[in-house]
Amino acid sequence: MHILLIHQAFASLDEPGGTRHHELACHLAKSGHRVTIIASPVSYLTGEAMNKKIPWVERQDGGEGITVLRAYTYPALHRSFVHRILSFFSFMFSSFFISLSVKNVDLVWGTSPPIFQGATAWAVALLKRVPLLFEVRDLWPAFAIAVGVLRNKILIRASQWLERYLYHHADLVVVNSPGFISHVLEHGAQKVELVPNGSDTSMFDPQDDGQDFREKYRLEDKFVGLYAGAHGMSNNLGVVLQAAKILQYDKDIVIVLLGDGKEKPTLLRQAEDLGVRNVRFLAPVPKKEMPGALAAADACIAILKPVELYKTVYPNKVFDYMAAGRPVVLAMQGVIQEVVEEAGAGITIKPDDQVAMANAIRELAVDQELRLEMGMRGRQYVELFFDRVVLAGKMVVLMESLVKAQES
């Protein structure tokens, strides 16, 4: 089986960002299948291009059985909303034409967001007369409308129409959170399966103390509260800075913000204005270095804005935190709160409560036994229910079934 994945935000294990699709592709390849991935050369996390001059297409080796084709993409991803839309549309068209040259495809794998690349996946599947598996990673455009990023009425209507069209015409819609199921069914999906986010537990060693990472960033003898991931509008990291200000007289506590994103310059200015000296901003690291970073943490922070729709999400970072055996300070509500509470893997608080966040961090800082218990409970829970290898096996079965149904 030859699978064609069209995914602008694809990141390999050698890059910073979410690597769900690289991990799934590796499992598909181990199962004897071929995967061709058409992706952008511009990092969705940092907004930076791999090279100063972006070619029309660049072929990369993604590992045995995996080929990555980096398609031309307008590079100003983080400059403004208009430039972001231009980036999406440039990839939509370049990925379409490059897809036509990929031979002997058995299944097209589309994913959203950005939803525009879903149109490319639909068109390519139609032309190649193969099934379309459409994966929903968040509820775009509903999320963008809810946080005020998408305001143009014409663009809203067009995006909502495209969303319904893709859900309805996909041979299978796959969601990565149970919170998405009702939405996609109400918006046109005919058949829906859940393959949730999770973690490759083999990457993480809960016994690792992260000493190399601590020494590199002079974090020895500190309690490290770590946030790892995007620094965007939805991530609400200003609350973390406010919590850090409350904790500024707890001399042994350091808050580390590891990652990048459009809001990082604003956060740096905010930290300066607040006069906090217990916050470290660190550049993002490739996924293969993330185990060392999480091992250096004593507790890990996950936070989103208090938007009703965000109660539906399963953030990847939370599962990695748990796989690393670190307690979670979760400033989110909804389905992921249910996971953390059922696992007993951390402390849950309201999304916009900096006092509660400071108190949760302080509670974990003074109680090592509690930290260890929560961390190990989280690790065990991920091993049981959210191990990436098991979830990837389900994705393989779903894809094989679609292809067999098409052939019969």
N, C-alpha and C positions, 0 to 999 in steps of 0.2 A: 504494500500500500504506500502510495506517494501522497503526502499531505502538503498542501500549500497554505502557509500561515501568512496573513497580511496584517502587520502590526507595527504602527509607527513608533510606539514607545517601547519596543522590544529592547531588553538589556540582557547581555550575556553575563556569566559569572565573573568576567573580567571587568565589568562596568558597574558603576553605582546605579541603584534603582531596583525596581521589583524584577525578580528573575523567575517568576512562576512559569513563564512560557519556555524559557530555556531549560528549566528542570523537567517540565513535561515533555519537551522535544527530546531531551536525552533519554527519557524513559521509553518514548516511542521508538527511538533508534535502537535501544537495547532489546526491544520487542521484535526487531527485524524490519521495521518500517523506515522509509526515507522521509525527511522533513526538509522542505525548502521554505525559508523565512524571508519575506520582503519587509525591510525595516528602514527606519530613518537613520542617517549618520549624525543627526543632531540629538543630543541627550535630552530626554524629556524632563529630567531632574535638574540639570544644570543650565540647559539652553545652549550649551557649547557644541560646536561641530567637531568631529574627529580630526578633520583636516581643514586648513584655511580655504583651499579650493575644493568644492564639493563636486565630484563627477556625477554623470547621469546615473551610473550604476557601478558599484564596487563589490566584487565577489570576495567573501570571506569564508574560511573554513570554521564551521561551528562545532567540529568534532565529528567522529565517525557517524556517517549517515545523515549529517546535518549540514546544509548549505545556507549561508546568510547572504542575501543580496541587499546592499545598502542603496536605497533609491534616492535620487535627488530630492531634497526638501529645502524650501525657503528657510534660511537659518535664523531669522529674528523671532524665535519662538516666544521669548519672555519680554519682548519690547513693549507690546500693548495688545489689547484685545484684537484690533484689526490685523496686526501682524501675526497674531496667533492663528486667526482664521485663514490668513494667506498661507501659513505653514501647513495647516491641515489640508487645504485644497491642493497645494502643490504636491503633497505626498499622495493624495487621492488620485491624481492624474498620472504621476510618474509610476506609482505602484501598479496602476492598471495596465499601462503599456508594457512594463517589464514583466508582469504576470503572463502576458500573452506568449512570451518566449519560453516559459517554463513548460516542458513537455511531460506527457504521460501522468498527469495529475489525476488522482482518484477521489480527492475530497478537498474542498476549500474551507479553511478555518478563518472566519472573520471574528473581529473582536471590537468592543466599544468600551470606553471612549478612546480617541475621538470617533464619533459615530459616522463621520463622513467616509472613513476607510471601509465601513460596512457596506457602503454602496459599491465600492470597488469589488469587494469580496462577492457580493451578490451578482454583479455583472460578469465577473470572471467565471463563477460557478455556472451561470446560465450559458455562457459561450462554450465552456468546456463540457457542458452537459454532465456535471458531477454534483453530488450533494453539497449543501452549504450547512456547516455547523456555525452558528452565530453565538458568540460568547459575550455575556453582559457582565462587565467588571464593575461598573457603577451605573446608576440610573440617569444617564445623560440623555436628554437635556434637562430633566427634572432637577438634578442637583444644581446645574448652572443657573437655572431660573431662581431656585430657592435662595441662593447666596448672592444674587444680583449681578452675576457675571454676564448673563445673557438677558438683554433687555429689549432688543429690537424686535418689535412685534412680528415683522415679516420673517425674520430669521427664526424666531420661536416657533411660528406655525410651520415653517418648512422643516425644521428639525423634528418637531413632533410628528409630522406626516411621515418623514423618513424613518423615524423610530418604529412607528406602527407597521409601515410597509416591510421593513426588514424582519421584525418579529414574525409577521404573518407569513412571509415567503421563505423563511429559513426552514430547512428540513428538520432541524433541531435547534432549540435555544438552550444554552447551558449558562447557568448563573453560578456565581462563586459565593453567594450568601443566601440563606433561606429567607432573609428579609426581602429579597427581590422577586420571589416567585409570584406573589399576588399581583404585583405591578405589571410584570411582563405578560401574564395571562390576561389581565384587564386591557392591555394595550396591543392585543392581537396575536400573541404567541399561540401556536397550536399544540406544540409538544415541548415540555420543559423538563430539564434534568438539573440536579444540583451536584456540582463538583466543587466543594468549598475550598477557599484558601486554606493553607496549612503551612507546614514547614518540613524541610528535609532534616529530620532529627539526626541523621548521621553526620551532618556538618558541625554539630554543636556538642561540646563536652561540658556538662554542668560543673565538673570538678576543676576546670581550667580557671585560674585566678587572673588571667589577662595581664600578667606582670609586664610583658613586653610593651603592650599598649599603654599601661600606666606609666612606665618609665619614659616612654617616648614623649608623653604629654605632661610629665611631671605631676602625676596624680597619686603618687605613693602616699600611703597613710591618710587618704581622703575617702569619705563616703561619696560615691559617684552615683548621681541620679542622671541617667542617660535618656535622651530622646534621639532616635535615629530615624531619618526619613526626610520627606519633603518639607520645605519651609514655604508653604503657600498660603493663600488667603484662607482656605478651609481649616488649616492646621491649628489656628488659635494659639500660637506660641507666645503671644503677648501675655497670656495668663501665666505661662511658665516663668516668664521674666518677673512678673509681679510676685509670684511665689518665691522666686529667688531673692527678691528684695526683702521679703519677710524673714527669710532664712539667713540674711547676710551676717548676722552676729553668731550664727552657728559655724564656728571657724573650720570645722572638719568636713562640712558639706559643700560639695561642688556640683553644679548643674552643667552637664555637657550637652550641647545641641550639635549633633553630628548630621551633616547633610547640606542641602542647597535648595534653592528655589527662588521664585520671583520676589518673595517678601523678605529675603535675608538681609538686603541692605537696610530696609526699614527696621528690622529687628535689631540690627547692630546699632542704629541710631537710638532706638528706644532704650537699649541696654545702657548706652552712654548717658542718655538723659536721666535714667533712673539711678545712675551711679553705682550699679551693681558690679562687684568685683569677684563674685563667686560663680560667674557664668563663663564657660569656654565655648566659643564657636569653632567647630572643626570642619574641615572640608570633607565631602563625602568620600567613602572608600568603596572599592569593588566588593561585590557580594562575597567573594572568596575570602576577603579580609574581615567581614562582618563578625564571624565567630570570635575573633580576638577582641573586637571592640565590645561586644556584648559580655564577654567573659570579664572584662575590666569593670563592668557596671555592678553596683550593689543593688540597684533597683532601676527599672526601666519605665519610661513615661509614654503613654499614648493619649492623644487628645485631638478632638475635633470641635468645631463650632457647635453651639447648641441649636442645630437645625433639625427639625422633626424628621426629615428624610434620612439624616445620617444615623438614625436608630436602626437602619436596615443593613449596615455595612459590617463586613468581616475583614478588618485591616490585616494585611499580611504581617506587619511588624509585630502585632500582638502574639501571633503564633511563633514567630522567631524568638521573641522575648521568652516565651514559655519553654520553647525547645532548649534554650540556653540555660534554663534552670534559674531564671531571675524573676523576682516578684514584680508584678505590674501595678503601677499607679495609673488607673484607668479613668480618665476624665471624659467618658463617653457613656451613652445610655443605649438601650435596645438589645439587639441580639448578641453583640459581642460582650456586653455586660453580663448577660446570662451565662456565657461560656466561662468568663473569669470567675464569677461567683460560684457556679456549679463545680468548677475545678478547685476552688479555694486557693486561687493562684495570685491573689493580690488584693489591693484596696480600691474600691470603686467610689468615685465622687462625681458631683455635678460638673458638666463641661466648663463652666465659666466661674468656678469658685476657687480663687487663688489661695484663700485662707485654708480651705480644705486640702488643697494640694500640698501646701507647705506643711500642714499637720501630718498628712500621710507620709510624706518624705521623712519628716522628723521621727515619726513613729517607727519606721523601718530602720532609720539610722541608729536608734538606740536599742533595737531588739534584733540581735543577730540570729537568734533561734527562730524567730518569726520569719525572718527573711529566708532562711534555709528551708523551713517547712513549706512556705508558699512556693518557693522556686521549684522544689522537687515535686510538689503536687501538680504544678503547671506542666512540668516535663512529662510526668506520667500520663496526664490527660491528653497531651498532644500525641504521645506515642499510641494511645488507644484509639483516638478519634480523628486526628488531623495530620497523620504522617503523609508526607507528599508522595512517597512511593506507592502507598495504598490508593491514594486519590488519583494518581497518574494511571494506575491500573484500571480504574473505572473509566477514565477518559479514553483509554485505548479500546476498551470493550464497546463504548458508545460509538466511536469512530468506525470500528470494524463492522458494527451492526448496520450503520448507515450505508457503507460501501456494499455490503452483501445484499441489502434491500434494493439498492440501485441495480445491482447486477442480475437479480432474480426476476 
